[in-house]
Amino acid sequence: MTIAGWLIMILSVGTVSALLLWCVYKIVVTPDETERIHGFEQKPPDV
């Protein structure tokens, strides 16, 4: 592989790894995140 190929591969793997680490950091550090999760209520139809 050429030097340009190595640089592109390192840049892409580094970018994806940095994004993964940032997402994990935000999940771990943000307090009371479960209170702000929005979604549909999962209730049975007979209730």
Biopython code that builds the backbone (N, CA, C, O; Angstrom):
import numpy as np
from Bio.PDB.StructureBuilder import StructureBuilder

atoms = [
    (1, "MET", "N", (0.846, -1.170, 0.000)),
    (1, "MET", "CA", (0.000, 0.000, 0.000)),
    (1, "MET", "C", (0.896, 1.239, 0.000)),
    (1, "MET", "O", (1.982, 1.238, 0.579)),
    (2, "THR", "N", (0.425, 2.272, -0.648)),
    (2, "THR", "CA", (1.225, 3.494, -0.726)),
    (2, "THR", "C", (1.073, 4.310, 0.553)),
    (2, "THR", "O", (0.245, 4.008, 1.411)),
    (3, "ILE", "N", (1.887, 5.342, 0.655)),
    (3, "ILE", "CA", (1.823, 6.237, 1.816)),
    (3, "ILE", "C", (0.460, 6.924, 1.873)),
    (3, "ILE", "O", (-0.110, 7.080, 2.953)),
    (4, "ALA", "N", (-0.059, 7.332, 0.730)),
    (4, "ALA", "CA", (-1.378, 7.985, 0.700)),
    (4, "ALA", "C", (-2.459, 7.021, 1.189)),
    (4, "ALA", "O", (-3.366, 7.430, 1.914)),
    (5, "GLY", "N", (-2.374, 5.772, 0.808)),
    (5, "GLY", "CA", (-3.335, 4.771, 1.272)),
    (5, "GLY", "C", (-3.291, 4.593, 2.776)),
    (5, "GLY", "O", (-4.331, 4.508, 3.430)),
    (6, "TRP", "N", (-2.089, 4.536, 3.323)),
    (6, "TRP", "CA", (-1.940, 4.417, 4.770)),
    (6, "TRP", "C", (-2.512, 5.637, 5.486)),
    (6, "TRP", "O", (-3.194, 5.499, 6.502)),
    (7, "LEU", "N", (-2.241, 6.817, 4.963)),
    (7, "LEU", "CA", (-2.743, 8.037, 5.601)),
    (7, "LEU", "C", (-4.270, 8.086, 5.579)),
    (7, "LEU", "O", (-4.896, 8.451, 6.574)),
    (8, "ILE", "N", (-4.863, 7.724, 4.455)),
    (8, "ILE", "CA", (-6.327, 7.725, 4.359)),
    (8, "ILE", "C", (-6.916, 6.679, 5.307)),
    (8, "ILE", "O", (-7.920, 6.942, 5.968)),
    (9, "MET", "N", (-6.298, 5.493, 5.380)),
    (9, "MET", "CA", (-6.804, 4.456, 6.264)),
    (9, "MET", "C", (-6.694, 4.882, 7.729)),
    (9, "MET", "O", (-7.633, 4.699, 8.504)),
    (10, "ILE", "N", (-5.556, 5.446, 8.102)),
    (10, "ILE", "CA", (-5.370, 5.897, 9.487)),
    (10, "ILE", "C", (-6.342, 7.022, 9.822)),
    (10, "ILE", "O", (-6.901, 7.046, 10.918)),
    (11, "LEU", "N", (-6.550, 7.945, 8.901)),
    (11, "LEU", "CA", (-7.486, 9.045, 9.128)),
    (11, "LEU", "C", (-8.907, 8.523, 9.291)),
    (11, "LEU", "O", (-9.621, 8.957, 10.195)),
    (12, "SER", "N", (-9.330, 7.602, 8.432)),
    (12, "SER", "CA", (-10.699, 7.094, 8.536)),
    (12, "SER", "C", (-10.911, 6.260, 9.792)),
    (12, "SER", "O", (-11.923, 6.425, 10.473)),
    (13, "VAL", "N", (-9.988, 5.379, 10.108)),
    (13, "VAL", "CA", (-10.129, 4.571, 11.318)),
    (13, "VAL", "C", (-10.062, 5.459, 12.558)),
    (13, "VAL", "O", (-10.802, 5.240, 13.517)),
    (14, "GLY", "N", (-9.194, 6.443, 12.545)),
    (14, "GLY", "CA", (-9.093, 7.371, 13.670)),
    (14, "GLY", "C", (-10.350, 8.199, 13.857)),
    (14, "GLY", "O", (-10.765, 8.447, 14.989)),
    (15, "THR", "N", (-10.963, 8.631, 12.758)),
    (15, "THR", "CA", (-12.184, 9.428, 12.844)),
    (15, "THR", "C", (-13.331, 8.602, 13.412)),
    (15, "THR", "O", (-14.060, 9.073, 14.285)),
    (16, "VAL", "N", (-13.498, 7.387, 12.928)),
    (16, "VAL", "CA", (-14.576, 6.522, 13.426)),
    (16, "VAL", "C", (-14.331, 6.158, 14.890)),
    (16, "VAL", "O", (-15.270, 6.117, 15.684)),
    (17, "SER", "N", (-13.089, 5.898, 15.246)),
    (17, "SER", "CA", (-12.774, 5.575, 16.640)),
    (17, "SER", "C", (-13.034, 6.770, 17.552)),
    (17, "SER", "O", (-13.560, 6.603, 18.652)),
    (18, "ALA", "N", (-12.674, 7.965, 17.110)),
    (18, "ALA", "CA", (-12.923, 9.167, 17.902)),
    (18, "ALA", "C", (-14.420, 9.397, 18.073)),
    (18, "ALA", "O", (-14.865, 9.768, 19.159)),
    (19, "LEU", "N", (-15.197, 9.185, 17.024)),
    (19, "LEU", "CA", (-16.647, 9.343, 17.124)),
    (19, "LEU", "C", (-17.230, 8.329, 18.109)),
    (19, "LEU", "O", (-18.090, 8.681, 18.916)),
    (20, "LEU", "N", (-16.783, 7.096, 18.054)),
    (20, "LEU", "CA", (-17.252, 6.074, 18.987)),
    (20, "LEU", "C", (-16.925, 6.467, 20.422)),
    (20, "LEU", "O", (-17.788, 6.386, 21.296)),
    (21, "LEU", "N", (-15.699, 6.890, 20.674)),
    (21, "LEU", "CA", (-15.307, 7.281, 22.024)),
    (21, "LEU", "C", (-16.101, 8.474, 22.518)),
    (21, "LEU", "O", (-16.474, 8.521, 23.690)),
    (22, "TRP", "N", (-16.373, 9.451, 21.637)),
    (22, "TRP", "CA", (-17.161, 10.618, 22.019)),
    (22, "TRP", "C", (-18.586, 10.211, 22.388)),
    (22, "TRP", "O", (-19.138, 10.710, 23.369)),
    (23, "CYS", "N", (-19.182, 9.312, 21.614)),
    (23, "CYS", "CA", (-20.541, 8.852, 21.902)),
    (23, "CYS", "C", (-20.593, 8.101, 23.231)),
    (23, "CYS", "O", (-21.506, 8.316, 24.028)),
    (24, "VAL", "N", (-19.633, 7.233, 23.471)),
    (24, "VAL", "CA", (-19.590, 6.501, 24.740)),
    (24, "VAL", "C", (-19.389, 7.473, 25.898)),
    (24, "VAL", "O", (-20.017, 7.321, 26.945)),
    (25, "TYR", "N", (-18.529, 8.462, 25.726)),
    (25, "TYR", "CA", (-18.292, 9.468, 26.761)),
    (25, "TYR", "C", (-19.577, 10.226, 27.081)),
    (25, "TYR", "O", (-19.901, 10.428, 28.252)),
    (26, "LYS", "N", (-20.316, 10.651, 26.045)),
    (26, "LYS", "CA", (-21.547, 11.394, 26.262)),
    (26, "LYS", "C", (-22.579, 10.548, 26.990)),
    (26, "LYS", "O", (-23.321, 11.068, 27.823)),
    (27, "ILE", "N", (-22.639, 9.253, 26.693)),
    (27, "ILE", "CA", (-23.598, 8.367, 27.361)),
    (27, "ILE", "C", (-23.226, 8.199, 28.835)),
    (27, "ILE", "O", (-24.102, 8.201, 29.700)),
    (28, "VAL", "N", (-21.952, 8.057, 29.116)),
    (28, "VAL", "CA", (-21.513, 7.805, 30.488)),
    (28, "VAL", "C", (-21.602, 9.063, 31.341)),
    (28, "VAL", "O", (-21.967, 8.982, 32.514)),
    (29, "VAL", "N", (-21.278, 10.218, 30.784)),
    (29, "VAL", "CA", (-21.150, 11.434, 31.578)),
    (29, "VAL", "C", (-22.476, 12.160, 31.790)),
    (29, "VAL", "O", (-22.670, 12.780, 32.836)),
    (30, "THR", "N", (-23.393, 12.101, 30.825)),
    (30, "THR", "CA", (-24.628, 12.867, 30.920)),
    (30, "THR", "C", (-25.497, 12.327, 32.056)),
    (30, "THR", "O", (-25.890, 11.160, 32.035)),
    (31, "PRO", "N", (-25.804, 13.180, 33.060)),
    (31, "PRO", "CA", (-26.601, 12.707, 34.193)),
    (31, "PRO", "C", (-28.094, 12.655, 33.844)),
    (31, "PRO", "O", (-28.578, 13.445, 33.034)),
    (32, "ASP", "N", (-28.801, 11.732, 34.454)),
    (32, "ASP", "CA", (-30.253, 11.599, 34.316)),
    (32, "ASP", "C", (-30.706, 11.534, 32.870)),
    (32, "ASP", "O", (-31.722, 12.130, 32.513)),
    (33, "GLU", "N", (-29.980, 10.830, 32.046)),
    (33, "GLU", "CA", (-30.327, 10.742, 30.625)),
    (33, "GLU", "C", (-31.624, 9.968, 30.425)),
    (33, "GLU", "O", (-32.353, 10.238, 29.471)),
    (34, "THR", "N", (-31.928, 9.020, 31.295)),
    (34, "THR", "CA", (-33.137, 8.221, 31.115)),
    (34, "THR", "C", (-34.393, 9.062, 31.265)),
    (34, "THR", "O", (-35.434, 8.699, 30.718)),
    (35, "GLU", "N", (-34.331, 10.168, 31.987)),
    (35, "GLU", "CA", (-35.501, 11.025, 32.139)),
    (35, "GLU", "C", (-35.795, 11.817, 30.873)),
    (35, "GLU", "O", (-36.914, 12.298, 30.695)),
    (36, "ARG", "N", (-34.822, 11.959, 30.003)),
    (36, "ARG", "CA", (-35.017, 12.747, 28.791)),
    (36, "ARG", "C", (-35.223, 11.906, 27.540)),
    (36, "ARG", "O", (-35.313, 12.445, 26.437)),
    (37, "ILE", "N", (-35.299, 10.611, 27.703)),
    (37, "ILE", "CA", (-35.515, 9.747, 26.540)),
    (37, "ILE", "C", (-36.982, 9.830, 26.139)),
    (37, "ILE", "O", (-37.873, 9.627, 26.964)),
    (38, "HIS", "N", (-37.223, 10.127, 24.877)),
    (38, "HIS", "CA", (-38.588, 10.228, 24.371)),
    (38, "HIS", "C", (-38.874, 9.026, 23.491)),
    (38, "HIS", "O", (-38.000, 8.542, 22.772)),
    (39, "GLY", "N", (-40.082, 8.563, 23.557)),
    (39, "GLY", "CA", (-40.454, 7.419, 22.735)),
    (39, "GLY", "C", (-41.910, 7.078, 22.956)),
    (39, "GLY", "O", (-42.652, 7.836, 23.581)),
    (40, "PHE", "N", (-42.296, 5.976, 22.456)),
    (40, "PHE", "CA", (-43.668, 5.529, 22.585)),
    (40, "PHE", "C", (-43.827, 4.719, 23.861)),
    (40, "PHE", "O", (-42.934, 3.965, 24.248)),
    (41, "GLU", "N", (-44.950, 4.880, 24.499)),
    (41, "GLU", "CA", (-45.245, 4.078, 25.676)),
    (41, "GLU", "C", (-45.561, 2.654, 25.237)),
    (41, "GLU", "O", (-46.301, 2.450, 24.274)),
    (42, "GLN", "N", (-45.021, 1.699, 25.915)),
    (42, "GLN", "CA", (-45.250, 0.302, 25.585)),
    (42, "GLN", "C", (-46.264, -0.268, 26.579)),
    (42, "GLN", "O", (-45.894, -0.973, 27.518)),
    (43, "LYS", "N", (-47.551, 0.044, 26.363)),
    (43, "LYS", "CA", (-48.591, -0.468, 27.238)),
    (43, "LYS", "C", (-49.401, -1.511, 26.474)),
    (43, "LYS", "O", (-49.629, -1.365, 25.273)),
    (44, "PRO", "N", (-49.831, -2.554, 27.163)),
    (44, "PRO", "CA", (-50.687, -3.527, 26.497)),
    (44, "PRO", "C", (-52.062, -2.905, 26.178)),
    (44, "PRO", "O", (-52.497, -2.000, 26.891)),
    (45, "PRO", "N", (-52.733, -3.361, 25.151)),
    (45, "PRO", "CA", (-53.988, -2.739, 24.735)),
    (45, "PRO", "C", (-55.143, -2.920, 25.717)),
    (45, "PRO", "O", (-56.126, -2.182, 25.647)),
    (46, "ASP", "N", (-55.047, -3.880, 26.623)),
    (46, "ASP", "CA", (-56.157, -4.101, 27.556)),
    (46, "ASP", "C", (-56.049, -3.293, 28.845)),
    (46, "ASP", "O", (-56.857, -3.487, 29.754)),
    (47, "VAL", "N", (-55.098, -2.417, 28.947)),
    (47, "VAL", "CA", (-54.917, -1.616, 30.175)),
    (47, "VAL", "C", (-55.618, -0.291, 30.023)),
    (47, "VAL", "O", (-55.590, 0.531, 30.939)),
]
sb = StructureBuilder()
sb.init_structure("model")
sb.init_model(0)
sb.init_chain("A")
sb.init_seg("    ")
for serial, (resi, resn, name, xyz) in enumerate(atoms, 1):
    if name == "N":
        sb.init_residue(resn, " ", resi, " ")
    sb.init_atom(name, np.array(xyz, "f"), 0.0, 1.0, " ", f" {name:<3s}", serial, name[0])
structure = sb.get_structure()
